[in-house]
Amino acid sequence: MTPTDVLVALAIAVGLVGILVPILPGSVLILAAVLVWAVVTGGGAAWSVFGVVTALLVAGTVVKYAVPGRRLKDSGIPASTQWIGAAGAVLGFFVVPVVGVLLGFVAGVYVAERLRLGAQPAWPSTRAALRAVGLSIVIELAAGVLAAGVWAVGVVVA
């Protein structure tokens, strides 16, 4: 392994952590690391690996939004609640380090559902939203791990 391979491996590992702890753009970091590797390594194999990694990460991103969004819609959670949860996540990111995104999202969804439902409990909707977020993270992590595996095979082949 070259020093470039080691640095790219570290960047990919940080990207995978960034997927789990939404403080870094994990998929983007993985893609950028593999791009740097392809540029430095050169050759058809390296660029093929970059193409496969790009396809995996783009597909993972599309699926990570489509599947949980459909589940939330099927659960009866309106888009307005999801947008308020997203706004809470952004606010939480700036207010509470590291875990603020998750706390802000949960608080935003709960408040929106509490206002929408009135006297009915808002926790069932909030739990459904949390499951959807968890599914989204798992989908993106799976795409990231597959991309890392493709890159590792590419290091051996190239």
C-alpha positions as CSV (number, residue, x, y, z in Angstrom):
1,M,0.0,0.0,0.0
2,T,1.2,3.4,-0.9
3,P,0.9,6.5,1.4
4,T,-1.9,7.7,-0.9
5,D,-3.8,4.4,-0.3
6,V,-3.4,4.8,3.5
7,L,-4.7,8.4,3.4
8,V,-7.6,7.5,1.2
9,A,-8.4,4.6,3.5
10,L,-8.4,7.0,6.5
11,A,-10.7,9.4,4.6
12,I,-13.1,6.6,3.7
13,A,-13.2,5.5,7.3
14,V,-13.9,9.1,8.4
15,G,-16.6,9.2,5.7
16,L,-18.2,6.1,7.1
17,V,-18.2,7.6,10.6
18,G,-19.7,10.8,9.1
19,I,-22.6,8.7,7.9
20,L,-23.3,7.4,11.4
21,V,-22.7,10.7,13.1
22,P,-24.2,13.3,10.8
23,I,-21.6,16.0,11.3
24,L,-19.6,15.3,8.2
25,P,-20.9,14.6,4.6
26,G,-19.9,11.0,4.7
27,S,-20.8,9.9,1.1
28,V,-19.3,13.0,-0.3
29,L,-16.0,12.5,1.6
30,I,-15.9,8.8,0.4
31,L,-16.4,9.9,-3.2
32,A,-13.8,12.7,-3.0
33,A,-11.3,10.3,-1.4
34,V,-11.8,7.7,-4.2
35,L,-11.5,10.5,-6.8
36,V,-8.2,11.6,-5.4
37,W,-7.0,7.9,-5.5
38,A,-8.2,7.5,-9.1
39,V,-6.3,10.7,-10.1
40,V,-3.1,9.7,-8.3
41,T,-3.3,6.0,-9.4
42,G,-4.5,6.6,-12.9
43,G,-5.3,3.9,-15.5
44,G,-8.5,2.3,-16.6
45,A,-8.9,0.1,-13.5
46,A,-8.7,3.1,-11.1
47,W,-11.3,5.1,-13.1
48,S,-13.5,2.1,-13.4
49,V,-13.4,1.8,-9.6
50,F,-14.3,5.5,-9.3
51,G,-17.2,5.0,-11.7
52,V,-18.6,2.0,-9.7
53,V,-18.1,3.9,-6.4
54,T,-19.9,6.9,-7.9
55,A,-22.8,4.8,-9.1
56,L,-23.1,3.0,-5.7
57,L,-23.1,6.3,-3.7
58,V,-25.6,8.0,-6.0
59,A,-27.9,5.0,-5.9
60,G,-27.6,5.0,-2.1
61,T,-28.4,8.6,-1.9
62,V,-31.5,8.3,-4.1
63,V,-32.7,5.3,-2.1
64,K,-32.0,6.8,1.3
65,Y,-34.5,9.6,0.5
66,A,-37.1,7.6,-1.5
67,V,-37.7,4.7,0.8
68,P,-37.9,6.4,4.2
69,G,-40.0,9.3,2.6
70,R,-42.5,6.8,1.2
71,R,-42.7,5.1,4.6
72,L,-43.3,8.4,6.3
73,K,-46.1,9.2,3.8
74,D,-47.6,5.7,4.3
75,S,-47.5,6.3,8.1
76,G,-49.6,9.5,7.6
77,I,-46.9,11.9,8.5
78,P,-47.4,15.0,6.3
79,A,-44.6,16.7,4.4
80,S,-45.0,19.8,6.6
81,T,-44.0,17.8,9.7
82,Q,-41.0,16.4,7.9
83,W,-39.9,19.9,6.9
84,I,-40.3,21.2,10.4
85,G,-38.2,18.2,11.6
86,A,-35.6,19.1,9.0
87,A,-35.6,22.7,10.2
88,G,-35.2,21.5,13.8
89,A,-32.3,19.3,12.7
90,V,-30.5,22.4,11.1
91,L,-31.2,24.4,14.2
92,G,-30.0,21.6,16.5
93,F,-26.8,21.3,14.4
94,F,-25.8,24.8,15.4
95,V,-27.1,24.7,19.0
96,V,-25.9,21.3,20.3
97,P,-22.5,19.9,19.0
98,V,-22.5,16.4,17.5
99,V,-26.0,15.1,18.5
100,G,-27.9,18.3,17.8
101,V,-29.0,17.2,14.4
102,L,-30.8,14.1,15.8
103,L,-32.2,16.0,18.8
104,G,-33.4,18.9,16.7
105,F,-35.1,16.5,14.2
106,V,-36.9,14.6,17.0
107,A,-38.0,17.9,18.7
108,G,-39.2,19.4,15.4
109,V,-41.2,16.4,14.5
110,Y,-42.7,16.1,18.0
111,V,-43.7,19.7,18.1
112,A,-45.2,19.7,14.6
113,E,-47.2,16.5,15.4
114,R,-48.3,17.9,18.8
115,L,-49.6,21.0,17.1
116,R,-51.2,19.0,14.2
117,L,-52.8,16.3,16.4
118,G,-53.9,18.4,19.3
119,A,-54.9,16.2,22.2
120,Q,-53.8,12.9,20.5
121,P,-50.4,11.6,21.4
122,A,-47.6,12.7,19.1
123,W,-45.1,10.0,20.0
124,P,-46.3,7.4,17.5
125,S,-45.6,9.8,14.6
126,T,-42.3,10.7,16.2
127,R,-41.3,7.1,16.5
128,A,-42.2,6.5,12.9
129,A,-40.1,9.4,11.8
130,L,-37.1,8.1,13.9
131,R,-37.4,4.7,12.3
132,A,-37.4,6.4,8.9
133,V,-34.2,8.3,9.8
134,G,-32.6,5.1,11.1
135,L,-33.5,3.3,7.8
136,S,-32.0,6.3,5.9
137,I,-28.7,6.0,7.8
138,V,-28.6,2.2,7.3
139,I,-29.2,2.6,3.6
140,E,-26.4,5.3,3.2
141,L,-24.0,3.2,5.4
142,A,-24.6,0.1,3.3
143,A,-23.8,2.1,0.1
144,G,-20.7,3.5,1.8
145,V,-19.5,0.1,2.9
146,L,-20.0,-1.3,-0.6
147,A,-18.1,1.6,-2.0
148,A,-15.3,1.1,0.4
149,G,-15.2,-2.6,-0.6
150,V,-15.1,-1.8,-4.3
151,W,-12.2,0.7,-3.6
152,A,-10.3,-2.0,-1.6
153,V,-10.6,-4.5,-4.4
154,G,-9.5,-1.7,-6.8
155,V,-6.4,-1.1,-4.7
156,V,-5.4,-4.7,-5.1
157,V,-6.2,-4.8,-8.8
158,A,-4.8,-1.4,-9.9
